[in-house]
Amino acid sequence: MPPANMCPPKAVVDEEIKTGSAATCRICLESSSGPGSELISPCKCKGTQQFVHRSCLDHWRAVKEGTAFSHCSECKAQYHLRVQILEGSRCRKMKFRLFVARDILLVFLAIQASIAAIGCLAYLLDKDGQFKNSFADWSHYLSKHAIPFYYCVGAVVFFVLEYVVEDLQGGYTPPRMKPEHVLRLRMLKLM
C-alpha cells in the first residue's frame, strides 16, 4: 500500500523563521527542511511539539506500535489521512505479488525437499525392502512402486515430526482411539 500523507498539512510560514522562532522537527530536532521534507503541523500540538518533517512522521508512523499510525502520540488527535497514488503503482503491485509468490514457492520446495530427504532416509534404512513388502497385500499403487511409497512414508514422518515440534510443551493429548482401530493398527504392524 502506498504511504499515506496527512491532510491538511500546514506548511511552516517563512515569517515565523524570520522572527526568530525557528520551527524544529519534534522527532529529529532539526530545523532545516530540504526538498520533499517540509515541516508540517499534522495535529493539535502547539509550541515545540507542533512541527514535524513529513518524512520523519511517516517513518515514526511506520515503526511505532499502537495507535501512532492514525493518531498523534502526544495530543492523541487523529491524523486526517489521504492516500497519495504514486506513479508506478501497478509495477509495484506486480513486484510485491511476485515476491509473495516466490516466498510461497520457496517454502513449498523446502517442505518437498524435506519430505523427499526423509523418504530417501527411509529407503536407505529399509535396504532389504521388508517394511515395503509388509504392505504387498494392498492392491494400491503405493504398495507396488518404491518412489511413491517412500515419499508417502517421508510425508507421514514429516508431519509427525512437525506435530512433535508444535507440541514441545506437551499440552496436547490426543483423544482415545476405539479398540477396533487399535486392533486394526496392530494387525498392520503400525502400532
C-alpha positions as a Python dict, from the first residue, in 0.01 Angstrom:
ca = {
    (1, 'M'): (0, 0, 0),
    (2, 'P'): (142, 341, -87),
    (3, 'P'): (235, 565, 205),
    (4, 'A'): (-44, 790, 325),
    (5, 'N'): (2, 1161, 374),
    (6, 'M'): (-167, 1390, 622),
    (7, 'C'): (-435, 1627, 506),
    (8, 'P'): (-450, 1926, 550),
    (9, 'P'): (-83, 1993, 630),
    (10, 'K'): (5, 2345, 737),
    (11, 'A'): (348, 2431, 599),
    (12, 'V'): (581, 2649, 803),
    (13, 'V'): (549, 3011, 713),
    (14, 'D'): (872, 3196, 636),
    (15, 'E'): (773, 3483, 869),
    (16, 'E'): (798, 3251, 1172),
    (17, 'I'): (1155, 3163, 1082),
    (18, 'K'): (1240, 3533, 1025),
    (19, 'T'): (1103, 3637, 1365),
    (20, 'G'): (1350, 3411, 1548),
    (21, 'S'): (1115, 3132, 1649),
    (22, 'A'): (1273, 2878, 1419),
    (23, 'A'): (1044, 2579, 1394),
    (24, 'T'): (1212, 2247, 1460),
    (25, 'C'): (1102, 1893, 1396),
    (26, 'R'): (988, 1728, 1720),
    (27, 'I'): (1134, 1392, 1609),
    (28, 'C'): (1477, 1470, 1463),
    (29, 'L'): (1508, 1817, 1628),
    (30, 'E'): (1640, 1977, 1308),
    (31, 'S'): (1502, 2299, 1169),
    (32, 'S'): (1629, 2266, 814),
    (33, 'S'): (1388, 2130, 563),
    (34, 'G'): (1513, 2012, 229),
    (35, 'P'): (1310, 1939, -80),
    (36, 'G'): (1039, 1683, -6),
    (37, 'S'): (1096, 1716, 368),
    (38, 'E'): (893, 2022, 463),
    (39, 'L'): (780, 2090, 819),
    (40, 'I'): (409, 2034, 875),
    (41, 'S'): (167, 2062, 1166),
    (42, 'P'): (-48, 1748, 1131),
    (43, 'C'): (-226, 1755, 1468),
    (44, 'K'): (-338, 1983, 1754),
    (45, 'C'): (3, 2005, 1927),
    (46, 'K'): (132, 2356, 1998),
    (47, 'G'): (468, 2504, 2088),
    (48, 'T'): (784, 2299, 2033),
    (49, 'Q'): (580, 1986, 1959),
    (50, 'Q'): (381, 2149, 1677),
    (51, 'F'): (606, 2088, 1377),
    (52, 'V'): (746, 1771, 1226),
    (53, 'H'): (908, 1677, 897),
    (54, 'R'): (672, 1481, 676),
    (55, 'S'): (939, 1213, 622),
    (56, 'C'): (1010, 1186, 997),
    (57, 'L'): (640, 1150, 1072),
    (58, 'D'): (596, 885, 802),
    (59, 'H'): (888, 687, 948),
    (60, 'W'): (754, 732, 1304),
    (61, 'R'): (410, 611, 1198),
    (62, 'A'): (565, 308, 1026),
    (63, 'V'): (771, 185, 1323),
    (64, 'K'): (571, 297, 1627),
    (65, 'E'): (337, 44, 1791),
    (66, 'G'): (-23, 106, 1888),
    (67, 'T'): (-232, 391, 1755),
    (68, 'A'): (63, 604, 1637),
    (69, 'F'): (-23, 526, 1274),
    (70, 'S'): (-354, 711, 1287),
    (71, 'H'): (-325, 931, 1600),
    (72, 'C'): (-68, 1170, 1739),
    (73, 'S'): (115, 1005, 2028),
    (74, 'E'): (135, 1340, 2215),
    (75, 'C'): (-209, 1504, 2188),
    (76, 'K'): (-399, 1190, 2074),
    (77, 'A'): (-562, 1383, 1788),
    (78, 'Q'): (-646, 1176, 1482),
    (79, 'Y'): (-449, 1244, 1167),
    (80, 'H'): (-652, 1317, 857),
    (81, 'L'): (-507, 1069, 610),
    (82, 'R'): (-518, 1092, 235),
    (83, 'V'): (-393, 816, 7),
    (84, 'Q'): (-150, 950, -247),
    (85, 'I'): (-133, 738, -561),
    (86, 'L'): (228, 720, -667),
    (87, 'E'): (348, 663, -1020),
    (88, 'G'): (435, 306, -1100),
    (89, 'S'): (177, 168, -859),
    (90, 'R'): (85, -115, -1095),
    (91, 'C'): (451, -212, -1133),
    (92, 'R'): (499, -211, -755),
    (93, 'K'): (190, -427, -703),
    (94, 'M'): (318, -678, -957),
    (95, 'K'): (660, -679, -792),
    (96, 'F'): (503, -739, -449),
    (97, 'R'): (290, -1025, -585),
    (98, 'L'): (597, -1184, -743),
    (99, 'F'): (786, -1161, -412),
    (100, 'V'): (496, -1327, -229),
    (101, 'A'): (472, -1599, -496),
    (102, 'R'): (848, -1654, -473),
    (103, 'D'): (832, -1690, -95),
    (104, 'I'): (542, -1936, -113),
    (105, 'L'): (723, -2138, -380),
    (106, 'L'): (1042, -2150, -171),
    (107, 'V'): (851, -2271, 135),
    (108, 'F'): (673, -2533, -77),
    (109, 'L'): (1003, -2652, -226),
    (110, 'A'): (1168, -2664, 117),
    (111, 'I'): (886, -2880, 251),
    (112, 'Q'): (901, -3108, -54),
    (113, 'A'): (1279, -3140, -22),
    (114, 'S'): (1243, -3228, 347),
    (115, 'I'): (981, -3493, 269),
    (116, 'A'): (1197, -3636, -11),
    (117, 'A'): (1503, -3645, 217),
    (118, 'I'): (1308, -3829, 487),
    (119, 'G'): (1176, -4069, 221),
    (120, 'C'): (1531, -4134, 97),
    (121, 'L'): (1642, -4199, 453),
    (122, 'A'): (1354, -4447, 496),
    (123, 'Y'): (1458, -4615, 169),
    (124, 'L'): (1819, -4645, 288),
    (125, 'L'): (1710, -4785, 625),
    (126, 'D'): (1485, -5041, 452),
    (127, 'K'): (1763, -5199, 240),
    (128, 'D'): (1603, -5540, 219),
    (129, 'G'): (1255, -5395, 149),
    (130, 'Q'): (1095, -5571, 444),
    (131, 'F'): (892, -5266, 551),
    (132, 'K'): (769, -5200, 197),
    (133, 'N'): (688, -5569, 142),
    (134, 'S'): (474, -5573, 456),
    (135, 'F'): (223, -5372, 252),
    (136, 'A'): (243, -5600, -56),
    (137, 'D'): (-105, -5741, 3),
    (138, 'W'): (-252, -5400, -66),
    (139, 'S'): (-380, -5354, -418),
    (140, 'H'): (-283, -4988, -417),
    (141, 'Y'): (-34, -4815, -640),
    (142, 'L'): (177, -4724, -335),
    (143, 'S'): (245, -5084, -239),
    (144, 'K'): (373, -5171, -588),
    (145, 'H'): (616, -4884, -657),
    (146, 'A'): (905, -4773, -437),
    (147, 'I'): (919, -4398, -509),
    (148, 'P'): (560, -4306, -414),
    (149, 'F'): (570, -4548, -120),
    (150, 'Y'): (880, -4395, 37),
    (151, 'Y'): (761, -4043, -48),
    (152, 'C'): (442, -4113, 150),
    (153, 'V'): (649, -4257, 435),
    (154, 'G'): (852, -3934, 428),
    (155, 'A'): (533, -3725, 432),
    (156, 'V'): (392, -3914, 730),
    (157, 'V'): (720, -3885, 922),
    (158, 'F'): (746, -3515, 829),
    (159, 'F'): (400, -3438, 965),
    (160, 'V'): (463, -3645, 1278),
    (161, 'L'): (785, -3450, 1336),
    (162, 'E'): (602, -3125, 1270),
    (163, 'Y'): (341, -3227, 1528),
    (164, 'V'): (613, -3310, 1781),
    (165, 'V'): (780, -2972, 1727),
    (166, 'E'): (444, -2793, 1763),
    (167, 'D'): (372, -2980, 2087),
    (168, 'L'): (710, -2941, 2259),
    (169, 'Q'): (544, -2822, 2580),
    (170, 'G'): (324, -3133, 2590),
    (171, 'G'): (-7, -2950, 2622),
    (172, 'Y'): (-195, -3157, 2365),
    (173, 'T'): (-322, -3507, 2435),
    (174, 'P'): (-495, -3691, 2151),
    (175, 'P'): (-836, -3846, 2213),
    (176, 'R'): (-861, -4215, 2299),
    (177, 'M'): (-893, -4445, 1998),
    (178, 'K'): (-1165, -4702, 1965),
    (179, 'P'): (-1048, -5059, 2041),
    (180, 'E'): (-1125, -5178, 1685),
    (181, 'H'): (-896, -4908, 1545),
    (182, 'V'): (-618, -5014, 1781),
    (183, 'L'): (-659, -5378, 1669),
    (184, 'R'): (-650, -5276, 1301),
    (185, 'L'): (-331, -5072, 1352),
    (186, 'R'): (-169, -5364, 1534),
    (187, 'M'): (-264, -5600, 1251),
    (188, 'L'): (-95, -5364, 1006),
    (189, 'K'): (211, -5351, 1236),
    (190, 'L'): (174, -4976, 1273),
    (191, 'M'): (134, -4982, 1648),
}
